Amino acid sequence: MNATVAVRGLTKKYGRNLVLDGLTLEFGRGVTGLLGPNGAGKTTLLRSLATTLAPDGGEVRALGLDPADRGQRTDLRRRLGYLPQDPGFYPHFTLFELIEYVAILKEMTDRRERHREVRRVLEEVGLSDRAKTKVRKLSGGMKQRLALAQALLGEPDLLILDEPTVGLDPEQRMRFRALVSRLGENRTVLLSTHQTEDVAALCERVIVMKGGRAVFQGTPRELAAAASGRIWICDAPPGDSRLFWRTADGRYRVLGDPPPGASPATPTVEDGYLLVLGEPFGAAE
């Protein structure tokens, strides 16, 4: 893999809370999924890569540029798109006005070309028919698609997406997957999510974070394989503290050691994710 983003020994504290603890990782062109529990440091990492937050220590290289250098940071900002976890909007702007405002901030000075680009990204996210609608009138899912539209301005080489599918219905999520998979064909996309099904459907690589460190880096298939031999199906609920749930066919899916009479099941990305985290049944990290 030719890495387009590399992080070495990244650290960040908020007060006494160590959020990034010597984080080291790398990824390249294509779609990379970022998984981890709340508080793992995912958003802090994304903000560092998006140049909106300066780490306390360590090194970042993105698209061959060092965001710690003022000139290179400006060059990097011209080449990246960022969808934050909680994007802020001006509620009295129309969608077209808001995206055009962001385009001006991105130094798109030619009015005709800028308008063409605004129309293009609104079309990409299925909001062309809402171009004259006020932002305050949008549903949560539409606001999320609007946030994605501004991230797509200028055909960025690096696209950083923090929980982009929040609020999307199943049809919108399918359209999002199709869009991101296409974008990943010729650029670097980092997708932070709690949805393991999005990772399984979209990502060539996946990074799992815990406690400010990367505890897994590999393919979704390799992550699923981490749970091999630890996933079981049985007819009755196990009588101990194993993690299990009743499936749609009335049987029980068990993670951990096999209960009596259980049969092995094919592990999923979600199973591997839980095993890598080492919770809640004591798997080794």
PyRosetta script that sets phi, psi and omega in degrees:
from pyrosetta import init, pose_from_sequence

init()
pose = pose_from_sequence("MNATVAVRGLTKKYGRNLVLDGLTLEFGRGVTGLLGPNGAGKTTLLRSLATTLAPDGGEVRALGLDPADRGQRTDLRRRLGYLPQDPGFYPHFTLFELIEYVAILKEMTDRRERHREVRRVLEEVGLSDRAKTKVRKLSGGMKQRLALAQALLGEPDLLILDEPTVGLDPEQRMRFRALVSRLGENRTVLLSTHQTEDVAALCERVIVMKGGRAVFQGTPRELAAAASGRIWICDAPPGDSRLFWRTADGRYRVLGDPPPGASPATPTVEDGYLLVLGEPFGAAE")
pose.set_psi(1, 129.2)
pose.set_omega(1, 173.1)
pose.set_phi(2, -88.0)
pose.set_psi(2, 108.9)
pose.set_omega(2, -175.1)
pose.set_phi(3, -72.7)
pose.set_psi(3, 128.3)
pose.set_omega(3, 171.5)
pose.set_phi(4, -98.9)
pose.set_psi(4, -17.1)
pose.set_omega(4, 175.3)
pose.set_phi(5, -131.9)
pose.set_psi(5, 129.7)
pose.set_omega(5, 178.4)
pose.set_phi(6, -137.3)
pose.set_psi(6, 133.0)
pose.set_omega(6, 179.2)
pose.set_phi(7, -121.8)
pose.set_psi(7, 132.2)
pose.set_omega(7, -177.9)
pose.set_phi(8, -130.6)
pose.set_psi(8, 115.4)
pose.set_omega(8, 173.1)
pose.set_phi(9, 59.8)
pose.set_psi(9, 37.0)
pose.set_omega(9, -175.0)
pose.set_phi(10, -72.4)
pose.set_psi(10, 131.9)
pose.set_omega(10, 177.7)
pose.set_phi(11, -129.8)
pose.set_psi(11, 147.4)
pose.set_omega(11, 175.3)
pose.set_phi(12, -156.1)
pose.set_psi(12, 131.2)
pose.set_omega(12, 176.7)
pose.set_phi(13, -118.5)
pose.set_psi(13, 143.7)
pose.set_omega(13, 166.3)
pose.set_phi(14, -115.5)
pose.set_psi(14, 101.7)
pose.set_omega(14, -172.3)
pose.set_phi(15, 66.6)
pose.set_psi(15, -123.7)
pose.set_omega(15, 177.7)
pose.set_phi(16, -93.4)
pose.set_psi(16, -2.4)
pose.set_omega(16, -175.7)
pose.set_phi(17, -88.0)
pose.set_psi(17, 114.9)
pose.set_omega(17, 178.6)
pose.set_phi(18, -83.9)
pose.set_psi(18, 108.4)
pose.set_omega(18, -174.0)
pose.set_phi(19, -91.5)
pose.set_psi(19, -41.8)
pose.set_omega(19, 173.3)
pose.set_phi(20, -115.2)
pose.set_psi(20, 124.9)
pose.set_omega(20, -170.4)
pose.set_phi(21, -119.3)
pose.set_psi(21, 76.5)
pose.set_omega(21, 179.9)
pose.set_phi(22, 66.0)
pose.set_psi(22, 37.9)
pose.set_omega(22, -175.1)
pose.set_phi(23, -64.7)
pose.set_psi(23, 129.7)
pose.set_omega(23, 177.1)
pose.set_phi(24, -131.6)
pose.set_psi(24, 126.5)
pose.set_omega(24, 178.6)
pose.set_phi(25, -163.4)
pose.set_psi(25, 166.7)
pose.set_omega(25, 173.3)
pose.set_phi(26, -154.9)
pose.set_psi(26, 154.5)
pose.set_omega(26, 176.6)
pose.set_phi(27, -157.0)
pose.set_psi(27, 164.2)
pose.set_omega(27, -174.7)
pose.set_phi(28, -127.8)
pose.set_psi(28, -158.2)
pose.set_omega(28, -177.8)
pose.set_phi(29, -60.2)
pose.set_psi(29, 147.7)
pose.set_omega(29, -175.5)
pose.set_phi(30, 110.4)
pose.set_psi(30, -171.5)
pose.set_omega(30, -177.8)
pose.set_phi(31, -102.2)
pose.set_psi(31, 121.6)
pose.set_omega(31, 176.7)
pose.set_phi(32, -112.2)
pose.set_psi(32, 128.5)
pose.set_omega(32, 177.8)
pose.set_phi(33, -92.2)
pose.set_psi(33, 141.4)
pose.set_omega(33, 178.0)
pose.set_phi(34, -118.9)
pose.set_psi(34, 114.3)
pose.set_omega(34, -179.0)
pose.set_phi(35, -114.2)
pose.set_psi(35, 156.0)
pose.set_omega(35, 175.5)
pose.set_phi(36, 164.5)
pose.set_psi(36, 154.1)
pose.set_omega(36, 178.4)
pose.set_phi(37, -69.6)
pose.set_psi(37, 166.1)
pose.set_omega(37, 174.4)
pose.set_phi(38, -56.5)
pose.set_psi(38, 136.1)
pose.set_omega(38, -179.6)
pose.set_phi(39, 87.1)
pose.set_psi(39, 4.4)
pose.set_omega(39, -178.7)
pose.set_phi(40, -76.0)
pose.set_psi(40, -16.7)
pose.set_omega(40, -179.5)
pose.set_phi(41, 104.9)
pose.set_psi(41, 8.8)
pose.set_omega(41, -175.8)
pose.set_phi(42, -61.5)
pose.set_psi(42, -51.3)
pose.set_omega(42, -177.6)
pose.set_phi(43, -64.9)
pose.set_psi(43, -37.0)
pose.set_omega(43, 176.9)
pose.set_phi(44, -63.0)
pose.set_psi(44, -40.5)
pose.set_omega(44, 175.8)
pose.set_phi(45, -61.6)
pose.set_psi(45, -47.6)
pose.set_omega(45, -178.2)
pose.set_phi(46, -63.1)
pose.set_psi(46, -39.8)
pose.set_omega(46, 178.2)
pose.set_phi(47, -65.3)
pose.set_psi(47, -35.4)
pose.set_omega(47, 177.2)
pose.set_phi(48, -66.2)
pose.set_psi(48, -42.7)
pose.set_omega(48, 178.9)
pose.set_phi(49, -68.0)
pose.set_psi(49, -31.8)
pose.set_omega(49, -179.1)
pose.set_phi(50, -84.3)
pose.set_psi(50, 3.1)
pose.set_omega(50, 176.5)
pose.set_phi(51, 66.7)
pose.set_psi(51, 21.0)
pose.set_omega(51, 176.3)
pose.set_phi(52, -95.8)
pose.set_psi(52, -4.7)
pose.set_omega(52, -179.5)
pose.set_phi(53, -145.4)
pose.set_psi(53, 131.3)
pose.set_omega(53, 178.3)
pose.set_phi(54, -93.1)
pose.set_psi(54, 125.1)
pose.set_omega(54, 177.0)
pose.set_phi(55, -69.0)
pose.set_psi(55, 163.8)
pose.set_omega(55, 178.0)
pose.set_phi(56, -80.7)
pose.set_psi(56, -28.2)
pose.set_omega(56, -178.9)
pose.set_phi(57, -160.8)
pose.set_psi(57, 168.5)
pose.set_omega(57, -178.8)
pose.set_phi(58, 93.7)
pose.set_psi(58, -176.4)
pose.set_omega(58, -175.9)
pose.set_phi(59, -130.7)
pose.set_psi(59, 146.0)
pose.set_omega(59, 174.5)
pose.set_phi(60, -128.7)
pose.set_psi(60, 133.9)
pose.set_omega(60, 170.3)
pose.set_phi(61, -129.1)
pose.set_psi(61, 124.6)
pose.set_omega(61, 179.6)
pose.set_phi(62, -132.7)
pose.set_psi(62, 124.5)
pose.set_omega(62, -177.3)
pose.set_phi(63, 55.1)
pose.set_psi(63, 33.0)
pose.set_omega(63, 179.4)
pose.set_phi(64, 78.5)
pose.set_psi(64, 8.2)
pose.set_omega(64, -175.7)
pose.set_phi(65, -113.8)
pose.set_psi(65, 150.4)
pose.set_omega(65, 180.0)
pose.set_phi(66, -105.8)
pose.set_psi(66, 107.7)
pose.set_omega(66, -178.2)
pose.set_phi(67, -67.4)
pose.set_psi(67, -12.2)
pose.set_omega(67, 175.9)
pose.set_phi(68, -72.3)
pose.set_psi(68, -20.0)
pose.set_omega(68, 177.4)
pose.set_phi(69, -90.8)
pose.set_psi(69, 127.4)
pose.set_omega(69, -172.9)
pose.set_phi(70, -57.6)
pose.set_psi(70, -46.1)
pose.set_omega(70, -178.9)
pose.set_phi(71, -66.3)
pose.set_psi(71, -43.6)
pose.set_omega(71, 179.1)
pose.set_phi(72, -68.3)
pose.set_psi(72, -32.5)
pose.set_omega(72, 177.4)
pose.set_phi(73, -62.4)
pose.set_psi(73, -41.9)
pose.set_omega(73, 177.5)
pose.set_phi(74, -63.4)
pose.set_psi(74, -42.5)
pose.set_omega(74, 177.5)
pose.set_phi(75, -61.9)
pose.set_psi(75, -40.6)
pose.set_omega(75, 179.9)
pose.set_phi(76, -65.1)
pose.set_psi(76, -41.6)
pose.set_omega(76, -180.0)
pose.set_phi(77, -60.9)
pose.set_psi(77, -31.1)
pose.set_omega(77, 177.8)
pose.set_phi(78, -69.6)
pose.set_psi(78, -20.7)
pose.set_omega(78, -172.6)
pose.set_phi(79, -110.6)
pose.set_psi(79, 6.9)
pose.set_omega(79, -179.5)
pose.set_phi(80, -123.7)
pose.set_psi(80, 155.2)
pose.set_omega(80, 172.3)
pose.set_phi(81, -122.4)
pose.set_psi(81, 138.7)
pose.set_omega(81, -172.9)
pose.set_phi(82, -133.7)
pose.set_psi(82, 124.9)
pose.set_omega(82, 171.8)
pose.set_phi(83, -109.7)
pose.set_psi(83, 104.4)
pose.set_omega(83, -178.9)
pose.set_phi(84, -74.6)
pose.set_psi(84, 167.4)
pose.set_omega(84, -178.7)
pose.set_phi(85, -65.0)
pose.set_psi(85, -38.2)
pose.set_omega(85, -179.3)
pose.set_phi(86, -126.3)
pose.set_psi(86, 76.4)
pose.set_omega(86, -179.1)
pose.set_phi(87, -66.7)
pose.set_psi(87, 138.1)
pose.set_omega(87, 177.6)
pose.set_phi(88, -96.7)
pose.set_psi(88, 141.9)
pose.set_omega(88, -178.6)
pose.set_phi(89, -127.8)
pose.set_psi(89, 153.1)
pose.set_omega(89, 169.8)
pose.set_phi(90, -87.2)
pose.set_psi(90, 109.7)
pose.set_omega(90, -169.1)
pose.set_phi(91, -66.0)
pose.set_psi(91, -22.9)
pose.set_omega(91, -176.5)
pose.set_phi(92, -91.9)
pose.set_psi(92, -3.4)
pose.set_omega(92, 173.3)
pose.set_phi(93, -75.6)
pose.set_psi(93, 150.6)
pose.set_omega(93, 164.9)
pose.set_phi(94, -78.6)
pose.set_psi(94, 167.2)
pose.set_omega(94, 179.4)
pose.set_phi(95, -60.4)
pose.set_psi(95, -43.6)
pose.set_omega(95, -179.5)
pose.set_phi(96, -61.8)
pose.set_psi(96, -44.6)
pose.set_omega(96, -179.1)
pose.set_phi(97, -62.5)
pose.set_psi(97, -40.9)
pose.set_omega(97, -178.4)
pose.set_phi(98, -66.2)
pose.set_psi(98, -46.9)
pose.set_omega(98, -179.6)
pose.set_phi(99, -67.0)
pose.set_psi(99, -36.1)
pose.set_omega(99, 176.8)
pose.set_phi(100, -64.8)
pose.set_psi(100, -38.6)
pose.set_omega(100, 178.2)
pose.set_phi(101, -59.1)
pose.set_psi(101, -45.0)
pose.set_omega(101, 178.0)
pose.set_phi(102, -64.7)
pose.set_psi(102, -37.9)
pose.set_omega(102, 178.6)
pose.set_phi(103, -62.9)
pose.set_psi(103, -37.8)
pose.set_omega(103, 176.6)
pose.set_phi(104, -64.5)
pose.set_psi(104, -41.2)
pose.set_omega(104, 177.1)
pose.set_phi(105, -62.3)
pose.set_psi(105, -27.8)
pose.set_omega(105, 178.1)
pose.set_phi(106, -87.8)
pose.set_psi(106, 14.1)
pose.set_omega(106, 171.9)
pose.set_phi(107, 69.6)
pose.set_psi(107, 31.1)
pose.set_omega(107, 173.2)
pose.set_phi(108, -86.5)
pose.set_psi(108, 95.7)
pose.set_omega(108, -168.1)
pose.set_phi(109, -89.7)
pose.set_psi(109, -25.3)
pose.set_omega(109, -180.0)
pose.set_phi(110, -78.5)
pose.set_psi(110, 115.9)
pose.set_omega(110, -172.4)
pose.set_phi(111, -61.0)
pose.set_psi(111, -45.0)
pose.set_omega(111, -178.0)
pose.set_phi(112, -64.0)
pose.set_psi(112, -46.2)
pose.set_omega(112, 178.6)
pose.set_phi(113, -64.8)
pose.set_psi(113, -37.4)
pose.set_omega(113, 179.9)
pose.set_phi(114, -64.1)
pose.set_psi(114, -44.6)
pose.set_omega(114, 179.4)
pose.set_phi(115, -64.6)
pose.set_psi(115, -38.0)
pose.set_omega(115, 177.5)
pose.set_phi(116, -62.4)
pose.set_psi(116, -40.7)
pose.set_omega(116, -179.9)
pose.set_phi(117, -68.9)
pose.set_psi(117, -38.8)
pose.set_omega(117, 177.1)
pose.set_phi(118, -61.6)
pose.set_psi(118, -45.4)
pose.set_omega(118, 178.5)
pose.set_phi(119, -63.3)
pose.set_psi(119, -36.6)
pose.set_omega(119, -179.0)
pose.set_phi(120, -63.2)
pose.set_psi(120, -47.7)
pose.set_omega(120, -175.7)
pose.set_phi(121, -72.2)
pose.set_psi(121, -31.7)
pose.set_omega(121, 174.9)
pose.set_phi(122, -65.9)
pose.set_psi(122, -36.8)
pose.set_omega(122, 175.9)
pose.set_phi(123, -65.6)
pose.set_psi(123, -40.5)
pose.set_omega(123, -179.5)
pose.set_phi(124, -56.6)
pose.set_psi(124, -38.4)
pose.set_omega(124, -175.7)
pose.set_phi(125, -101.0)
pose.set_psi(125, 10.2)
pose.set_omega(125, 175.2)
pose.set_phi(126, 73.0)
pose.set_psi(126, 32.8)
pose.set_omega(126, -178.8)
pose.set_phi(127, -119.7)
pose.set_psi(127, 16.4)
pose.set_omega(127, -179.0)
pose.set_phi(128, -57.7)
pose.set_psi(128, -38.1)
pose.set_omega(128, -177.6)
pose.set_phi(129, -75.0)
pose.set_psi(129, -6.3)
pose.set_omega(129, 179.9)
pose.set_phi(130, -109.9)
pose.set_psi(130, 13.5)
pose.set_omega(130, -173.1)
pose.set_phi(131, -56.1)
pose.set_psi(131, -33.9)
pose.set_omega(131, -177.7)
pose.set_phi(132, -97.2)
pose.set_psi(132, 6.0)
pose.set_omega(132, 179.3)
pose.set_phi(133, -80.2)
pose.set_psi(133, 142.0)
pose.set_omega(133, 175.7)
pose.set_phi(134, -70.4)
pose.set_psi(134, 142.7)
pose.set_omega(134, -178.2)
pose.set_phi(135, -58.7)
pose.set_psi(135, -35.9)
pose.set_omega(135, -176.6)
pose.set_phi(136, -63.4)
pose.set_psi(136, -17.5)
pose.set_omega(136, -177.3)
pose.set_phi(137, -91.9)
pose.set_psi(137, 0.0)
pose.set_omega(137, -177.0)
pose.set_phi(138, -81.8)
pose.set_psi(138, 149.9)
pose.set_omega(138, 170.7)
pose.set_phi(139, -75.4)
pose.set_psi(139, 170.7)
pose.set_omega(139, 179.0)
pose.set_phi(140, -60.4)
pose.set_psi(140, -41.0)
pose.set_omega(140, 179.2)
pose.set_phi(141, -65.5)
pose.set_psi(141, -38.3)
pose.set_omega(141, 178.5)
pose.set_phi(142, -67.5)
pose.set_psi(142, -38.4)
pose.set_omega(142, 176.8)
pose.set_phi(143, -62.8)
pose.set_psi(143, -36.4)
pose.set_omega(143, 178.6)
pose.set_phi(144, -67.1)
pose.set_psi(144, -39.0)
pose.set_omega(144, 176.8)
pose.set_phi(145, -68.0)
pose.set_psi(145, -34.1)
pose.set_omega(145, 176.0)
pose.set_phi(146, -63.9)
pose.set_psi(146, -41.0)
pose.set_omega(146, 177.9)
pose.set_phi(147, -62.7)
pose.set_psi(147, -38.6)
pose.set_omega(147, 177.2)
pose.set_phi(148, -66.1)
pose.set_psi(148, -37.8)
pose.set_omega(148, 179.6)
pose.set_phi(149, -58.9)
pose.set_psi(149, -44.7)
pose.set_omega(149, -179.1)
pose.set_phi(150, -66.9)
pose.set_psi(150, -29.8)
pose.set_omega(150, 177.9)
pose.set_phi(151, -69.2)
pose.set_psi(151, -24.9)
pose.set_omega(151, -176.6)
pose.set_phi(152, -86.3)
pose.set_psi(152, -7.2)
pose.set_omega(152, -179.1)
pose.set_phi(153, -57.3)
pose.set_psi(153, 133.5)
pose.set_omega(153, 174.5)
pose.set_phi(154, 80.4)
pose.set_psi(154, 11.9)
pose.set_omega(154, 179.0)
pose.set_phi(155, 50.6)
pose.set_psi(155, 62.8)
pose.set_omega(155, -174.1)
pose.set_phi(156, -63.7)
pose.set_psi(156, 146.1)
pose.set_omega(156, 176.1)
pose.set_phi(157, -76.9)
pose.set_psi(157, -26.4)
pose.set_omega(157, 178.4)
pose.set_phi(158, -126.1)
pose.set_psi(158, 122.3)
pose.set_omega(158, -178.3)
pose.set_phi(159, -117.6)
pose.set_psi(159, 121.5)
pose.set_omega(159, -176.2)
pose.set_phi(160, -115.3)
pose.set_psi(160, 116.5)
pose.set_omega(160, -172.6)
pose.set_phi(161, -122.3)
pose.set_psi(161, 117.1)
pose.set_omega(161, -178.9)
pose.set_phi(162, -105.1)
pose.set_psi(162, 107.6)
pose.set_omega(162, -179.0)
pose.set_phi(163, 52.2)
pose.set_psi(163, 56.5)
pose.set_omega(163, -173.9)
pose.set_phi(164, -73.7)
pose.set_psi(164, -17.4)
pose.set_omega(164, -175.5)
pose.set_phi(165, -97.6)
pose.set_psi(165, 5.9)
pose.set_omega(165, 177.2)
pose.set_phi(166, -61.4)
pose.set_psi(166, 128.5)
pose.set_omega(166, 177.1)
pose.set_phi(167, 85.4)
pose.set_psi(167, -2.1)
pose.set_omega(167, -179.6)
pose.set_phi(168, -87.2)
pose.set_psi(168, 139.1)
pose.set_omega(168, 175.3)
pose.set_phi(169, -80.6)
pose.set_psi(169, 171.9)
pose.set_omega(169, -175.2)
pose.set_phi(170, -55.6)
pose.set_psi(170, -40.7)
pose.set_omega(170, 179.5)
pose.set_phi(171, -65.9)
pose.set_psi(171, -43.7)
pose.set_omega(171, 178.6)
pose.set_phi(172, -64.4)
pose.set_psi(172, -37.9)
pose.set_omega(172, 178.6)
pose.set_phi(173, -64.1)
pose.set_psi(173, -39.2)
pose.set_omega(173, 178.3)
pose.set_phi(174, -64.1)
pose.set_psi(174, -42.4)
pose.set_omega(174, 178.3)
pose.set_phi(175, -64.8)
pose.set_psi(175, -38.1)
pose.set_omega(175, 177.8)
pose.set_phi(176, -62.5)
pose.set_psi(176, -45.2)
pose.set_omega(176, 179.4)
pose.set_phi(177, -59.7)
pose.set_psi(177, -43.4)
pose.set_omega(177, 179.9)
pose.set_phi(178, -62.4)
pose.set_psi(178, -41.8)
pose.set_omega(178, -179.9)
pose.set_phi(179, -65.2)
pose.set_psi(179, -48.7)
pose.set_omega(179, -176.0)
pose.set_phi(180, -67.2)
pose.set_psi(180, -38.0)
pose.set_omega(180, 178.8)
pose.set_phi(181, -63.1)
pose.set_psi(181, -37.4)
pose.set_omega(181, 176.9)
pose.set_phi(182, -68.4)
pose.set_psi(182, -41.8)
pose.set_omega(182, 179.4)
pose.set_phi(183, -62.2)
pose.set_psi(183, -35.1)
pose.set_omega(183, -177.9)
pose.set_phi(184, -72.5)
pose.set_psi(184, -6.7)
pose.set_omega(184, 179.7)
pose.set_phi(185, -69.5)
pose.set_psi(185, -27.0)
pose.set_omega(185, -175.3)
pose.set_phi(186, -137.6)
pose.set_psi(186, 19.7)
pose.set_omega(186, 177.3)
pose.set_phi(187, -154.7)
pose.set_psi(187, 178.1)
pose.set_omega(187, -179.9)
pose.set_phi(188, -100.8)
pose.set_psi(188, 124.6)
pose.set_omega(188, 179.7)
pose.set_phi(189, -123.2)
pose.set_psi(189, 127.1)
pose.set_omega(189, 173.6)
pose.set_phi(190, -113.1)
pose.set_psi(190, 119.8)
pose.set_omega(190, -173.4)
pose.set_phi(191, -116.9)
pose.set_psi(191, 109.3)
pose.set_omega(191, 175.9)
pose.set_phi(192, -92.8)
pose.set_psi(192, 131.1)
pose.set_omega(192, -174.6)
pose.set_phi(193, -158.3)
pose.set_psi(193, 158.2)
pose.set_omega(193, 168.2)
pose.set_phi(194, -98.2)
pose.set_psi(194, -2.1)
pose.set_omega(194, -175.3)
pose.set_phi(195, -93.1)
pose.set_psi(195, 99.4)
pose.set_omega(195, -179.0)
pose.set_phi(196, -65.4)
pose.set_psi(196, -25.2)
pose.set_omega(196, 178.6)
pose.set_phi(197, -68.3)
pose.set_psi(197, -31.9)
pose.set_omega(197, 175.5)
pose.set_phi(198, -66.1)
pose.set_psi(198, -40.3)
pose.set_omega(198, 178.2)
pose.set_phi(199, -63.5)
pose.set_psi(199, -46.0)
pose.set_omega(199, -179.5)
pose.set_phi(200, -62.8)
pose.set_psi(200, -35.4)
pose.set_omega(200, -175.9)
pose.set_phi(201, -81.9)
pose.set_psi(201, -28.1)
pose.set_omega(201, -167.3)
pose.set_phi(202, -113.5)
pose.set_psi(202, -33.9)
pose.set_omega(202, -158.6)
pose.set_phi(203, -98.7)
pose.set_psi(203, 134.6)
pose.set_omega(203, 172.2)
pose.set_phi(204, -76.1)
pose.set_psi(204, -32.3)
pose.set_omega(204, 180.0)
pose.set_phi(205, -132.8)
pose.set_psi(205, 159.9)
pose.set_omega(205, 178.2)
pose.set_phi(206, -142.4)
pose.set_psi(206, 141.1)
pose.set_omega(206, 175.3)
pose.set_phi(207, -119.9)
pose.set_psi(207, 130.7)
pose.set_omega(207, 176.3)
pose.set_phi(208, -110.0)
pose.set_psi(208, 126.4)
pose.set_omega(208, 178.6)
pose.set_phi(209, -108.7)
pose.set_psi(209, 145.5)
pose.set_omega(209, 174.5)
pose.set_phi(210, -152.5)
pose.set_psi(210, 128.2)
pose.set_omega(210, 177.4)
pose.set_phi(211, 59.7)
pose.set_psi(211, 32.6)
pose.set_omega(211, 177.6)
pose.set_phi(212, 81.2)
pose.set_psi(212, 8.1)
pose.set_omega(212, 178.8)
pose.set_phi(213, -126.2)
pose.set_psi(213, 159.2)
pose.set_omega(213, 173.6)
pose.set_phi(214, -90.0)
pose.set_psi(214, 115.3)
pose.set_omega(214, -178.9)
pose.set_phi(215, -98.9)
pose.set_psi(215, -6.5)
pose.set_omega(215, 175.5)
pose.set_phi(216, -155.9)
pose.set_psi(216, 138.6)
pose.set_omega(216, 170.0)
pose.set_phi(217, -141.6)
pose.set_psi(217, 122.7)
pose.set_omega(217, -179.4)
pose.set_phi(218, 175.1)
pose.set_psi(218, -161.4)
pose.set_omega(218, 179.7)
pose.set_phi(219, -88.9)
pose.set_psi(219, 159.6)
pose.set_omega(219, 174.5)
pose.set_phi(220, -56.6)
pose.set_psi(220, -36.1)
pose.set_omega(220, 178.6)
pose.set_phi(221, -64.4)
pose.set_psi(221, -39.8)
pose.set_omega(221, 178.4)
pose.set_phi(222, -68.0)
pose.set_psi(222, -34.5)
pose.set_omega(222, 177.4)
pose.set_phi(223, -67.3)
pose.set_psi(223, -43.9)
pose.set_omega(223, 176.5)
pose.set_phi(224, -60.7)
pose.set_psi(224, -39.6)
pose.set_omega(224, -178.6)
pose.set_phi(225, -64.8)
pose.set_psi(225, -20.6)
pose.set_omega(225, 177.7)
pose.set_phi(226, -62.9)
pose.set_psi(226, -20.9)
pose.set_omega(226, 179.1)
pose.set_phi(227, -98.5)
pose.set_psi(227, 8.0)
pose.set_omega(227, -179.6)
pose.set_phi(228, -59.5)
pose.set_psi(228, 132.1)
pose.set_omega(228, -180.0)
pose.set_phi(229, 80.4)
pose.set_psi(229, 7.0)
pose.set_omega(229, -179.9)
pose.set_phi(230, -123.8)
pose.set_psi(230, 7.9)
pose.set_omega(230, -177.6)
pose.set_phi(231, -119.3)
pose.set_psi(231, 131.8)
pose.set_omega(231, -171.3)
pose.set_phi(232, -138.2)
pose.set_psi(232, 155.0)
pose.set_omega(232, 173.4)
pose.set_phi(233, -122.4)
pose.set_psi(233, 132.0)
pose.set_omega(233, 178.0)
pose.set_phi(234, -141.4)
pose.set_psi(234, 164.2)
pose.set_omega(234, -175.3)
pose.set_phi(235, -84.7)
pose.set_psi(235, -22.2)
pose.set_omega(235, -177.8)
pose.set_phi(236, -125.2)
pose.set_psi(236, 149.9)
pose.set_omega(236, 178.8)
pose.set_phi(237, -64.3)
pose.set_psi(237, 136.5)
pose.set_omega(237, 178.2)
pose.set_phi(238, -65.9)
pose.set_psi(238, 149.9)
pose.set_omega(238, -173.3)
pose.set_phi(239, -94.6)
pose.set_psi(239, 17.2)
pose.set_omega(239, 179.0)
pose.set_phi(240, -124.4)
pose.set_psi(240, -157.4)
pose.set_omega(240, -172.2)
pose.set_phi(241, -93.4)
pose.set_psi(241, 14.7)
pose.set_omega(241, 178.2)
pose.set_phi(242, -58.8)
pose.set_psi(242, 154.2)
pose.set_omega(242, 174.2)
pose.set_phi(243, -80.4)
pose.set_psi(243, 124.3)
pose.set_omega(243, 179.7)
pose.set_phi(244, -154.0)
pose.set_psi(244, 162.2)
pose.set_omega(244, 173.0)
pose.set_phi(245, -151.1)
pose.set_psi(245, 158.3)
pose.set_omega(245, -179.7)
pose.set_phi(246, -84.1)
pose.set_psi(246, 128.1)
pose.set_omega(246, -178.6)
pose.set_phi(247, -88.0)
pose.set_psi(247, 174.8)
pose.set_omega(247, -176.4)
pose.set_phi(248, -64.0)
pose.set_psi(248, -26.4)
pose.set_omega(248, -179.4)
pose.set_phi(249, -89.1)
pose.set_psi(249, 7.8)
pose.set_omega(249, 176.3)
pose.set_phi(250, 88.7)
pose.set_psi(250, -1.8)
pose.set_omega(250, 176.7)
pose.set_phi(251, -93.3)
pose.set_psi(251, 179.2)
pose.set_omega(251, -173.4)
pose.set_phi(252, -122.4)
pose.set_psi(252, 131.2)
pose.set_omega(252, 177.1)
pose.set_phi(253, -99.2)
pose.set_psi(253, 126.0)
pose.set_omega(253, -171.8)
pose.set_phi(254, -121.3)
pose.set_psi(254, 133.8)
pose.set_omega(254, 175.5)
pose.set_phi(255, -109.2)
pose.set_psi(255, 127.5)
pose.set_omega(255, 179.6)
pose.set_phi(256, 126.2)
pose.set_psi(256, -142.8)
pose.set_omega(256, 178.2)
pose.set_phi(257, -75.2)
pose.set_psi(257, 149.8)
pose.set_omega(257, -174.8)
pose.set_phi(258, -74.7)
pose.set_psi(258, 131.4)
pose.set_omega(258, 171.1)
pose.set_phi(259, -76.6)
pose.set_psi(259, 164.5)
pose.set_omega(259, 179.8)
pose.set_phi(260, -56.7)
pose.set_psi(260, 134.1)
pose.set_omega(260, 176.6)
pose.set_phi(261, 77.5)
pose.set_psi(261, 9.9)
pose.set_omega(261, -177.4)
pose.set_phi(262, -82.2)
pose.set_psi(262, 152.5)
pose.set_omega(262, 175.3)
pose.set_phi(263, -112.6)
pose.set_psi(263, 146.2)
pose.set_omega(263, 179.6)
pose.set_phi(264, -67.3)
pose.set_psi(264, 146.4)
pose.set_omega(264, 178.6)
pose.set_phi(265, -120.9)
pose.set_psi(265, 157.4)
pose.set_omega(265, 178.6)
pose.set_phi(266, -73.6)
pose.set_psi(266, 123.9)
pose.set_omega(266, -178.1)
pose.set_phi(267, -73.5)
pose.set_psi(267, 153.2)
pose.set_omega(267, 177.9)
pose.set_phi(268, -112.6)
pose.set_psi(268, 174.0)
pose.set_omega(268, 175.4)
pose.set_phi(269, -59.6)
pose.set_psi(269, -40.1)
pose.set_omega(269, 179.0)
pose.set_phi(270, -62.6)
pose.set_psi(270, -40.8)
pose.set_omega(270, 177.6)
pose.set_phi(271, -60.6)
pose.set_psi(271, -47.6)
pose.set_omega(271, -179.8)
pose.set_phi(272, -62.4)
pose.set_psi(272, -38.6)
pose.set_omega(272, 177.9)
pose.set_phi(273, -59.2)
pose.set_psi(273, -47.6)
pose.set_omega(273, 179.7)
pose.set_phi(274, -64.3)
pose.set_psi(274, -39.0)
pose.set_omega(274, 179.3)
pose.set_phi(275, -66.2)
pose.set_psi(275, -41.3)
pose.set_omega(275, -179.8)
pose.set_phi(276, -63.6)
pose.set_psi(276, -37.6)
pose.set_omega(276, 177.9)
pose.set_phi(277, -68.1)
pose.set_psi(277, -20.0)
pose.set_omega(277, 179.9)
pose.set_phi(278, 77.4)
pose.set_psi(278, 21.5)
pose.set_omega(278, -178.0)
pose.set_phi(279, -135.6)
pose.set_psi(279, 149.7)
pose.set_omega(279, 1.9)
pose.set_phi(280, -103.9)
pose.set_psi(280, 22.2)
pose.set_omega(280, -171.4)
pose.set_phi(281, -124.4)
pose.set_psi(281, 25.0)
pose.set_omega(281, 167.7)
pose.set_phi(282, 78.1)
pose.set_psi(282, 24.3)
pose.set_omega(282, 176.0)
pose.set_phi(283, -69.3)
pose.set_psi(283, 150.7)
pose.set_omega(283, -179.3)
pose.set_phi(284, -72.7)
pose.set_psi(284, 146.4)
pose.set_omega(284, 177.5)
pose.set_phi(285, -80.1)
pose.dump_pdb("model.pdb")
